[in-house]
Amino acid sequence: MYAKYMKRLLDILLSLTILVVLSPLLLVLCILVRSKLGSPIFFKQERPGLHEKIFTMYKFRTMTDKRDAEGKLLRATSLDELPEFFNILKGDMSFIGPRPLLVSYLPYYTETEALRHTVRPGLTGLAQVSGRNFLDWDRRLAKDVEYVKGLSFQMDLKVLFLTVKVVFDRSDVAE
């Protein structure tokens, strides 16, 4: 029941609430990105989602064409990820789930690893709170499969709690 109905309802309610509450911050970030980095404000990239359906994922742009460090603060604080709340509201993503990887990886998943596409991709996931960028690909994909197979309200609460811990701890962030 949770995975089929409640998870999506929570995604809609929480993303809408967060977008409304953070709208002043989103506006300030749009202005700052535009003034510091120019246009476009958003970085858009095609990613595979639920059932490998391709969607456009949005983030704040954090680099200029010269790839300078103007957007380093946005990346370091994960503020560049805030536009993904629109992806959650639209139904392309969820708060918790396997992070959406590149479309070009689709042909390389094993049958087991492809299970990651039987749920909506997430803003955060079990792999991200289990070592972030320090996990090798096999372990990262294994964590995604572990999440899919154990999907429950309790699992999502665990990942959410660990996400908050990792974001504030900053110990697993690769520069």
PyMOL CGO cylinders between C-alpha atoms (Angstrom):
from pymol import cmd
from pymol.cgo import CYLINDER

trace = [
    CYLINDER, 0.00, 0.00, 0.00, 2.77, 2.45, 0.91, 0.3, 1, 1, 1, 1, 1, 1,
    CYLINDER, 2.77, 2.45, 0.91, 4.84, 1.94, -2.24, 0.3, 1, 1, 1, 1, 1, 1,
    CYLINDER, 4.84, 1.94, -2.24, 1.81, 2.03, -4.53, 0.3, 1, 1, 1, 1, 1, 1,
    CYLINDER, 1.81, 2.03, -4.53, -0.17, 4.97, -3.11, 0.3, 1, 1, 1, 1, 1, 1,
    CYLINDER, -0.17, 4.97, -3.11, 1.18, 6.68, -0.01, 0.3, 1, 1, 1, 1, 1, 1,
    CYLINDER, 1.18, 6.68, -0.01, 4.72, 7.32, -1.27, 0.3, 1, 1, 1, 1, 1, 1,
    CYLINDER, 4.72, 7.32, -1.27, 3.48, 9.31, -4.28, 0.3, 1, 1, 1, 1, 1, 1,
    CYLINDER, 3.48, 9.31, -4.28, 0.96, 11.23, -2.17, 0.3, 1, 1, 1, 1, 1, 1,
    CYLINDER, 0.96, 11.23, -2.17, 3.71, 12.16, 0.30, 0.3, 1, 1, 1, 1, 1, 1,
    CYLINDER, 3.71, 12.16, 0.30, 5.97, 13.21, -2.60, 0.3, 1, 1, 1, 1, 1, 1,
    CYLINDER, 5.97, 13.21, -2.60, 3.27, 15.56, -3.93, 0.3, 1, 1, 1, 1, 1, 1,
    CYLINDER, 3.27, 15.56, -3.93, 2.40, 17.08, -0.56, 0.3, 1, 1, 1, 1, 1, 1,
    CYLINDER, 2.40, 17.08, -0.56, 6.00, 17.49, 0.61, 0.3, 1, 1, 1, 1, 1, 1,
    CYLINDER, 6.00, 17.49, 0.61, 7.39, 18.83, -2.68, 0.3, 1, 1, 1, 1, 1, 1,
    CYLINDER, 7.39, 18.83, -2.68, 4.54, 21.34, -3.03, 0.3, 1, 1, 1, 1, 1, 1,
    CYLINDER, 4.54, 21.34, -3.03, 5.01, 22.49, 0.57, 0.3, 1, 1, 1, 1, 1, 1,
    CYLINDER, 5.01, 22.49, 0.57, 8.78, 22.79, 0.18, 0.3, 1, 1, 1, 1, 1, 1,
    CYLINDER, 8.78, 22.79, 0.18, 8.48, 24.69, -3.12, 0.3, 1, 1, 1, 1, 1, 1,
    CYLINDER, 8.48, 24.69, -3.12, 6.07, 27.18, -1.55, 0.3, 1, 1, 1, 1, 1, 1,
    CYLINDER, 6.07, 27.18, -1.55, 8.15, 27.62, 1.63, 0.3, 1, 1, 1, 1, 1, 1,
    CYLINDER, 8.15, 27.62, 1.63, 11.45, 27.88, -0.28, 0.3, 1, 1, 1, 1, 1, 1,
    CYLINDER, 11.45, 27.88, -0.28, 10.12, 30.06, -3.12, 0.3, 1, 1, 1, 1, 1, 1,
    CYLINDER, 10.12, 30.06, -3.12, 11.91, 33.19, -1.80, 0.3, 1, 1, 1, 1, 1, 1,
    CYLINDER, 11.91, 33.19, -1.80, 15.20, 31.23, -1.65, 0.3, 1, 1, 1, 1, 1, 1,
    CYLINDER, 15.20, 31.23, -1.65, 14.58, 29.79, -5.13, 0.3, 1, 1, 1, 1, 1, 1,
    CYLINDER, 14.58, 29.79, -5.13, 14.01, 33.31, -6.46, 0.3, 1, 1, 1, 1, 1, 1,
    CYLINDER, 14.01, 33.31, -6.46, 17.23, 34.59, -4.85, 0.3, 1, 1, 1, 1, 1, 1,
    CYLINDER, 17.23, 34.59, -4.85, 19.18, 31.62, -6.23, 0.3, 1, 1, 1, 1, 1, 1,
    CYLINDER, 19.18, 31.62, -6.23, 17.75, 32.25, -9.72, 0.3, 1, 1, 1, 1, 1, 1,
    CYLINDER, 17.75, 32.25, -9.72, 18.89, 35.86, -9.53, 0.3, 1, 1, 1, 1, 1, 1,
    CYLINDER, 18.89, 35.86, -9.53, 22.34, 34.93, -8.20, 0.3, 1, 1, 1, 1, 1, 1,
    CYLINDER, 22.34, 34.93, -8.20, 22.91, 32.22, -10.81, 0.3, 1, 1, 1, 1, 1, 1,
    CYLINDER, 22.91, 32.22, -10.81, 21.80, 34.60, -13.58, 0.3, 1, 1, 1, 1, 1, 1,
    CYLINDER, 21.80, 34.60, -13.58, 24.02, 37.45, -12.34, 0.3, 1, 1, 1, 1, 1, 1,
    CYLINDER, 24.02, 37.45, -12.34, 27.10, 35.33, -11.52, 0.3, 1, 1, 1, 1, 1, 1,
    CYLINDER, 27.10, 35.33, -11.52, 26.96, 32.65, -14.22, 0.3, 1, 1, 1, 1, 1, 1,
    CYLINDER, 26.96, 32.65, -14.22, 24.65, 34.07, -16.88, 0.3, 1, 1, 1, 1, 1, 1,
    CYLINDER, 24.65, 34.07, -16.88, 22.07, 32.15, -18.86, 0.3, 1, 1, 1, 1, 1, 1,
    CYLINDER, 22.07, 32.15, -18.86, 20.66, 29.59, -18.72, 0.3, 1, 1, 1, 1, 1, 1,
    CYLINDER, 20.66, 29.59, -18.72, 19.82, 29.47, -15.02, 0.3, 1, 1, 1, 1, 1, 1,
    CYLINDER, 19.82, 29.47, -15.02, 19.01, 25.77, -15.06, 0.3, 1, 1, 1, 1, 1, 1,
    CYLINDER, 19.01, 25.77, -15.06, 21.09, 22.79, -16.07, 0.3, 1, 1, 1, 1, 1, 1,
    CYLINDER, 21.09, 22.79, -16.07, 18.86, 20.27, -17.83, 0.3, 1, 1, 1, 1, 1, 1,
    CYLINDER, 18.86, 20.27, -17.83, 19.76, 16.69, -18.58, 0.3, 1, 1, 1, 1, 1, 1,
    CYLINDER, 19.76, 16.69, -18.58, 17.86, 13.66, -19.82, 0.3, 1, 1, 1, 1, 1, 1,
    CYLINDER, 17.86, 13.66, -19.82, 17.77, 10.81, -17.31, 0.3, 1, 1, 1, 1, 1, 1,
    CYLINDER, 17.77, 10.81, -17.31, 15.98, 7.45, -17.17, 0.3, 1, 1, 1, 1, 1, 1,
    CYLINDER, 15.98, 7.45, -17.17, 13.20, 7.21, -14.62, 0.3, 1, 1, 1, 1, 1, 1,
    CYLINDER, 13.20, 7.21, -14.62, 10.47, 4.77, -13.68, 0.3, 1, 1, 1, 1, 1, 1,
    CYLINDER, 10.47, 4.77, -13.68, 10.35, 1.90, -16.21, 0.3, 1, 1, 1, 1, 1, 1,
    CYLINDER, 10.35, 1.90, -16.21, 13.31, 3.57, -18.00, 0.3, 1, 1, 1, 1, 1, 1,
    CYLINDER, 13.31, 3.57, -18.00, 11.06, 6.40, -19.23, 0.3, 1, 1, 1, 1, 1, 1,
    CYLINDER, 11.06, 6.40, -19.23, 13.32, 9.33, -20.11, 0.3, 1, 1, 1, 1, 1, 1,
    CYLINDER, 13.32, 9.33, -20.11, 12.64, 12.64, -18.34, 0.3, 1, 1, 1, 1, 1, 1,
    CYLINDER, 12.64, 12.64, -18.34, 14.40, 15.99, -18.08, 0.3, 1, 1, 1, 1, 1, 1,
    CYLINDER, 14.40, 15.99, -18.08, 16.06, 16.53, -14.70, 0.3, 1, 1, 1, 1, 1, 1,
    CYLINDER, 16.06, 16.53, -14.70, 16.56, 20.12, -13.56, 0.3, 1, 1, 1, 1, 1, 1,
    CYLINDER, 16.56, 20.12, -13.56, 19.29, 21.59, -11.37, 0.3, 1, 1, 1, 1, 1, 1,
    CYLINDER, 19.29, 21.59, -11.37, 20.67, 25.08, -10.91, 0.3, 1, 1, 1, 1, 1, 1,
    CYLINDER, 20.67, 25.08, -10.91, 23.54, 25.61, -13.31, 0.3, 1, 1, 1, 1, 1, 1,
    CYLINDER, 23.54, 25.61, -13.31, 26.77, 25.73, -11.32, 0.3, 1, 1, 1, 1, 1, 1,
    CYLINDER, 26.77, 25.73, -11.32, 29.39, 26.16, -14.03, 0.3, 1, 1, 1, 1, 1, 1,
    CYLINDER, 29.39, 26.16, -14.03, 30.07, 28.62, -16.80, 0.3, 1, 1, 1, 1, 1, 1,
    CYLINDER, 30.07, 28.62, -16.80, 31.40, 27.49, -20.16, 0.3, 1, 1, 1, 1, 1, 1,
    CYLINDER, 31.40, 27.49, -20.16, 34.88, 28.13, -18.75, 0.3, 1, 1, 1, 1, 1, 1,
    CYLINDER, 34.88, 28.13, -18.75, 34.11, 25.68, -15.90, 0.3, 1, 1, 1, 1, 1, 1,
    CYLINDER, 34.11, 25.68, -15.90, 35.11, 28.11, -13.18, 0.3, 1, 1, 1, 1, 1, 1,
    CYLINDER, 35.11, 28.11, -13.18, 34.32, 27.81, -9.48, 0.3, 1, 1, 1, 1, 1, 1,
    CYLINDER, 34.32, 27.81, -9.48, 31.42, 30.34, -9.27, 0.3, 1, 1, 1, 1, 1, 1,
    CYLINDER, 31.42, 30.34, -9.27, 28.94, 27.55, -8.52, 0.3, 1, 1, 1, 1, 1, 1,
    CYLINDER, 28.94, 27.55, -8.52, 31.05, 25.71, -5.96, 0.3, 1, 1, 1, 1, 1, 1,
    CYLINDER, 31.05, 25.71, -5.96, 28.95, 26.93, -3.02, 0.3, 1, 1, 1, 1, 1, 1,
    CYLINDER, 28.95, 26.93, -3.02, 25.73, 25.74, -4.67, 0.3, 1, 1, 1, 1, 1, 1,
    CYLINDER, 25.73, 25.74, -4.67, 27.20, 22.27, -5.20, 0.3, 1, 1, 1, 1, 1, 1,
    CYLINDER, 27.20, 22.27, -5.20, 28.83, 22.09, -1.75, 0.3, 1, 1, 1, 1, 1, 1,
    CYLINDER, 28.83, 22.09, -1.75, 25.54, 22.92, -0.01, 0.3, 1, 1, 1, 1, 1, 1,
    CYLINDER, 25.54, 22.92, -0.01, 23.43, 20.84, -2.45, 0.3, 1, 1, 1, 1, 1, 1,
    CYLINDER, 23.43, 20.84, -2.45, 21.37, 23.95, -3.21, 0.3, 1, 1, 1, 1, 1, 1,
    CYLINDER, 21.37, 23.95, -3.21, 21.86, 23.19, -6.90, 0.3, 1, 1, 1, 1, 1, 1,
    CYLINDER, 21.86, 23.19, -6.90, 19.50, 20.23, -6.37, 0.3, 1, 1, 1, 1, 1, 1,
    CYLINDER, 19.50, 20.23, -6.37, 16.48, 22.35, -5.29, 0.3, 1, 1, 1, 1, 1, 1,
    CYLINDER, 16.48, 22.35, -5.29, 14.90, 22.48, -8.78, 0.3, 1, 1, 1, 1, 1, 1,
    CYLINDER, 14.90, 22.48, -8.78, 14.53, 18.70, -8.57, 0.3, 1, 1, 1, 1, 1, 1,
    CYLINDER, 14.53, 18.70, -8.57, 11.53, 19.35, -6.29, 0.3, 1, 1, 1, 1, 1, 1,
    CYLINDER, 11.53, 19.35, -6.29, 9.72, 20.28, -9.53, 0.3, 1, 1, 1, 1, 1, 1,
    CYLINDER, 9.72, 20.28, -9.53, 10.67, 16.84, -10.91, 0.3, 1, 1, 1, 1, 1, 1,
    CYLINDER, 10.67, 16.84, -10.91, 9.22, 15.28, -7.76, 0.3, 1, 1, 1, 1, 1, 1,
    CYLINDER, 9.22, 15.28, -7.76, 6.00, 17.28, -8.04, 0.3, 1, 1, 1, 1, 1, 1,
    CYLINDER, 6.00, 17.28, -8.04, 5.65, 16.28, -11.71, 0.3, 1, 1, 1, 1, 1, 1,
    CYLINDER, 5.65, 16.28, -11.71, 6.09, 12.60, -10.84, 0.3, 1, 1, 1, 1, 1, 1,
    CYLINDER, 6.09, 12.60, -10.84, 9.41, 12.09, -12.63, 0.3, 1, 1, 1, 1, 1, 1,
    CYLINDER, 9.41, 12.09, -12.63, 11.20, 11.58, -9.32, 0.3, 1, 1, 1, 1, 1, 1,
    CYLINDER, 11.20, 11.58, -9.32, 10.58, 10.81, -5.67, 0.3, 1, 1, 1, 1, 1, 1,
    CYLINDER, 10.58, 10.81, -5.67, 12.26, 12.11, -2.52, 0.3, 1, 1, 1, 1, 1, 1,
    CYLINDER, 12.26, 12.11, -2.52, 13.80, 8.71, -1.83, 0.3, 1, 1, 1, 1, 1, 1,
    CYLINDER, 13.80, 8.71, -1.83, 14.94, 6.24, -4.49, 0.3, 1, 1, 1, 1, 1, 1,
    CYLINDER, 14.94, 6.24, -4.49, 17.98, 5.37, -6.59, 0.3, 1, 1, 1, 1, 1, 1,
    CYLINDER, 17.98, 5.37, -6.59, 19.62, 8.52, -7.98, 0.3, 1, 1, 1, 1, 1, 1,
    CYLINDER, 19.62, 8.52, -7.98, 18.88, 8.85, -11.70, 0.3, 1, 1, 1, 1, 1, 1,
    CYLINDER, 18.88, 8.85, -11.70, 22.01, 8.05, -13.67, 0.3, 1, 1, 1, 1, 1, 1,
    CYLINDER, 22.01, 8.05, -13.67, 22.85, 8.84, -17.27, 0.3, 1, 1, 1, 1, 1, 1,
    CYLINDER, 22.85, 8.84, -17.27, 20.79, 7.46, -20.16, 0.3, 1, 1, 1, 1, 1, 1,
    CYLINDER, 20.79, 7.46, -20.16, 23.99, 6.12, -21.71, 0.3, 1, 1, 1, 1, 1, 1,
    CYLINDER, 23.99, 6.12, -21.71, 24.31, 3.59, -18.84, 0.3, 1, 1, 1, 1, 1, 1,
    CYLINDER, 24.31, 3.59, -18.84, 21.02, 1.82, -19.66, 0.3, 1, 1, 1, 1, 1, 1,
    CYLINDER, 21.02, 1.82, -19.66, 22.50, -0.92, -21.90, 0.3, 1, 1, 1, 1, 1, 1,
    CYLINDER, 22.50, -0.92, -21.90, 25.05, -1.91, -19.25, 0.3, 1, 1, 1, 1, 1, 1,
    CYLINDER, 25.05, -1.91, -19.25, 22.81, -2.81, -16.30, 0.3, 1, 1, 1, 1, 1, 1,
    CYLINDER, 22.81, -2.81, -16.30, 22.50, -6.46, -15.39, 0.3, 1, 1, 1, 1, 1, 1,
    CYLINDER, 22.50, -6.46, -15.39, 18.98, -7.81, -15.00, 0.3, 1, 1, 1, 1, 1, 1,
    CYLINDER, 18.98, -7.81, -15.00, 19.27, -7.36, -11.22, 0.3, 1, 1, 1, 1, 1, 1,
    CYLINDER, 19.27, -7.36, -11.22, 20.73, -3.84, -11.45, 0.3, 1, 1, 1, 1, 1, 1,
    CYLINDER, 20.73, -3.84, -11.45, 17.91, -2.85, -13.83, 0.3, 1, 1, 1, 1, 1, 1,
    CYLINDER, 17.91, -2.85, -13.83, 15.51, -3.30, -10.89, 0.3, 1, 1, 1, 1, 1, 1,
    CYLINDER, 15.51, -3.30, -10.89, 16.49, 0.27, -9.96, 0.3, 1, 1, 1, 1, 1, 1,
    CYLINDER, 16.49, 0.27, -9.96, 14.10, 1.39, -12.71, 0.3, 1, 1, 1, 1, 1, 1,
    CYLINDER, 14.10, 1.39, -12.71, 11.08, -0.33, -11.16, 0.3, 1, 1, 1, 1, 1, 1,
    CYLINDER, 11.08, -0.33, -11.16, 10.72, 2.66, -8.80, 0.3, 1, 1, 1, 1, 1, 1,
    CYLINDER, 10.72, 2.66, -8.80, 10.92, 6.41, -9.33, 0.3, 1, 1, 1, 1, 1, 1,
    CYLINDER, 10.92, 6.41, -9.33, 14.46, 7.76, -9.03, 0.3, 1, 1, 1, 1, 1, 1,
    CYLINDER, 14.46, 7.76, -9.03, 15.12, 9.82, -5.93, 0.3, 1, 1, 1, 1, 1, 1,
    CYLINDER, 15.12, 9.82, -5.93, 16.59, 13.09, -4.79, 0.3, 1, 1, 1, 1, 1, 1,
    CYLINDER, 16.59, 13.09, -4.79, 18.47, 10.94, -2.31, 0.3, 1, 1, 1, 1, 1, 1,
    CYLINDER, 18.47, 10.94, -2.31, 18.85, 7.22, -1.92, 0.3, 1, 1, 1, 1, 1, 1,
    CYLINDER, 18.85, 7.22, -1.92, 20.33, 4.37, 0.05, 0.3, 1, 1, 1, 1, 1, 1,
    CYLINDER, 20.33, 4.37, 0.05, 23.57, 4.44, -1.98, 0.3, 1, 1, 1, 1, 1, 1,
    CYLINDER, 23.57, 4.44, -1.98, 24.04, 8.16, -1.29, 0.3, 1, 1, 1, 1, 1, 1,
    CYLINDER, 24.04, 8.16, -1.29, 23.77, 7.68, 2.48, 0.3, 1, 1, 1, 1, 1, 1,
    CYLINDER, 23.77, 7.68, 2.48, 25.95, 4.58, 2.41, 0.3, 1, 1, 1, 1, 1, 1,
    CYLINDER, 25.95, 4.58, 2.41, 29.10, 6.22, 1.19, 0.3, 1, 1, 1, 1, 1, 1,
    CYLINDER, 29.10, 6.22, 1.19, 28.04, 8.62, -1.56, 0.3, 1, 1, 1, 1, 1, 1,
    CYLINDER, 28.04, 8.62, -1.56, 30.79, 8.92, -4.18, 0.3, 1, 1, 1, 1, 1, 1,
    CYLINDER, 30.79, 8.92, -4.18, 33.13, 6.62, -2.28, 0.3, 1, 1, 1, 1, 1, 1,
    CYLINDER, 33.13, 6.62, -2.28, 31.19, 3.47, -3.21, 0.3, 1, 1, 1, 1, 1, 1,
    CYLINDER, 31.19, 3.47, -3.21, 32.34, 1.68, -6.33, 0.3, 1, 1, 1, 1, 1, 1,
    CYLINDER, 32.34, 1.68, -6.33, 29.72, 1.19, -9.06, 0.3, 1, 1, 1, 1, 1, 1,
    CYLINDER, 29.72, 1.19, -9.06, 28.91, -2.41, -8.15, 0.3, 1, 1, 1, 1, 1, 1,
    CYLINDER, 28.91, -2.41, -8.15, 28.26, -1.56, -4.50, 0.3, 1, 1, 1, 1, 1, 1,
    CYLINDER, 28.26, -1.56, -4.50, 26.31, 1.59, -5.42, 0.3, 1, 1, 1, 1, 1, 1,
    CYLINDER, 26.31, 1.59, -5.42, 24.04, -0.38, -7.75, 0.3, 1, 1, 1, 1, 1, 1,
    CYLINDER, 24.04, -0.38, -7.75, 23.71, -3.15, -5.14, 0.3, 1, 1, 1, 1, 1, 1,
    CYLINDER, 23.71, -3.15, -5.14, 22.48, -0.53, -2.64, 0.3, 1, 1, 1, 1, 1, 1,
    CYLINDER, 22.48, -0.53, -2.64, 19.92, 0.66, -5.22, 0.3, 1, 1, 1, 1, 1, 1,
    CYLINDER, 19.92, 0.66, -5.22, 18.64, -2.91, -5.60, 0.3, 1, 1, 1, 1, 1, 1,
    CYLINDER, 18.64, -2.91, -5.60, 18.61, -3.36, -1.82, 0.3, 1, 1, 1, 1, 1, 1,
    CYLINDER, 18.61, -3.36, -1.82, 16.43, -0.24, -1.58, 0.3, 1, 1, 1, 1, 1, 1,
    CYLINDER, 16.43, -0.24, -1.58, 14.02, -1.46, -4.26, 0.3, 1, 1, 1, 1, 1, 1,
    CYLINDER, 14.02, -1.46, -4.26, 13.66, -4.89, -2.66, 0.3, 1, 1, 1, 1, 1, 1,
    CYLINDER, 13.66, -4.89, -2.66, 13.18, -3.42, 0.83, 0.3, 1, 1, 1, 1, 1, 1,
    CYLINDER, 13.18, -3.42, 0.83, 11.00, -0.44, -0.15, 0.3, 1, 1, 1, 1, 1, 1,
    CYLINDER, 11.00, -0.44, -0.15, 8.82, 0.54, 2.80, 0.3, 1, 1, 1, 1, 1, 1,
    CYLINDER, 8.82, 0.54, 2.80, 7.88, 3.56, 4.86, 0.3, 1, 1, 1, 1, 1, 1,
    CYLINDER, 7.88, 3.56, 4.86, 10.50, 2.52, 7.43, 0.3, 1, 1, 1, 1, 1, 1,
    CYLINDER, 10.50, 2.52, 7.43, 13.20, 2.28, 4.74, 0.3, 1, 1, 1, 1, 1, 1,
    CYLINDER, 13.20, 2.28, 4.74, 12.32, 5.75, 3.46, 0.3, 1, 1, 1, 1, 1, 1,
    CYLINDER, 12.32, 5.75, 3.46, 12.44, 7.17, 7.00, 0.3, 1, 1, 1, 1, 1, 1,
    CYLINDER, 12.44, 7.17, 7.00, 15.83, 5.55, 7.51, 0.3, 1, 1, 1, 1, 1, 1,
    CYLINDER, 15.83, 5.55, 7.51, 17.21, 7.01, 4.27, 0.3, 1, 1, 1, 1, 1, 1,
    CYLINDER, 17.21, 7.01, 4.27, 15.71, 10.42, 5.07, 0.3, 1, 1, 1, 1, 1, 1,
    CYLINDER, 15.71, 10.42, 5.07, 17.27, 10.44, 8.55, 0.3, 1, 1, 1, 1, 1, 1,
    CYLINDER, 17.27, 10.44, 8.55, 20.65, 9.34, 7.17, 0.3, 1, 1, 1, 1, 1, 1,
    CYLINDER, 20.65, 9.34, 7.17, 20.44, 11.97, 4.40, 0.3, 1, 1, 1, 1, 1, 1,
    CYLINDER, 20.44, 11.97, 4.40, 20.01, 14.75, 6.96, 0.3, 1, 1, 1, 1, 1, 1,
    CYLINDER, 20.01, 14.75, 6.96, 22.93, 13.33, 8.93, 0.3, 1, 1, 1, 1, 1, 1,
    CYLINDER, 22.93, 13.33, 8.93, 25.19, 13.09, 5.85, 0.3, 1, 1, 1, 1, 1, 1,
    CYLINDER, 25.19, 13.09, 5.85, 24.29, 16.59, 4.61, 0.3, 1, 1, 1, 1, 1, 1,
    CYLINDER, 24.29, 16.59, 4.61, 25.11, 18.19, 7.96, 0.3, 1, 1, 1, 1, 1, 1,
    CYLINDER, 25.11, 18.19, 7.96, 28.10, 15.96, 8.67, 0.3, 1, 1, 1, 1, 1, 1,
    CYLINDER, 28.10, 15.96, 8.67, 29.68, 16.52, 5.21, 0.3, 1, 1, 1, 1, 1, 1,
    CYLINDER, 29.68, 16.52, 5.21, 32.05, 13.57, 5.80, 0.3, 1, 1, 1, 1, 1, 1,
    CYLINDER, 32.05, 13.57, 5.80, 31.20, 11.65, 2.63, 0.3, 1, 1, 1, 1, 1, 1,
    CYLINDER, 31.20, 11.65, 2.63, 31.45, 14.54, 0.18, 0.3, 1, 1, 1, 1, 1, 1,
    CYLINDER, 31.45, 14.54, 0.18, 34.02, 14.16, -2.58, 0.3, 1, 1, 1, 1, 1, 1,
    CYLINDER, 34.02, 14.16, -2.58, 35.56, 17.39, -3.86, 0.3, 1, 1, 1, 1, 1, 1,
]
cmd.load_cgo(trace, "trace")
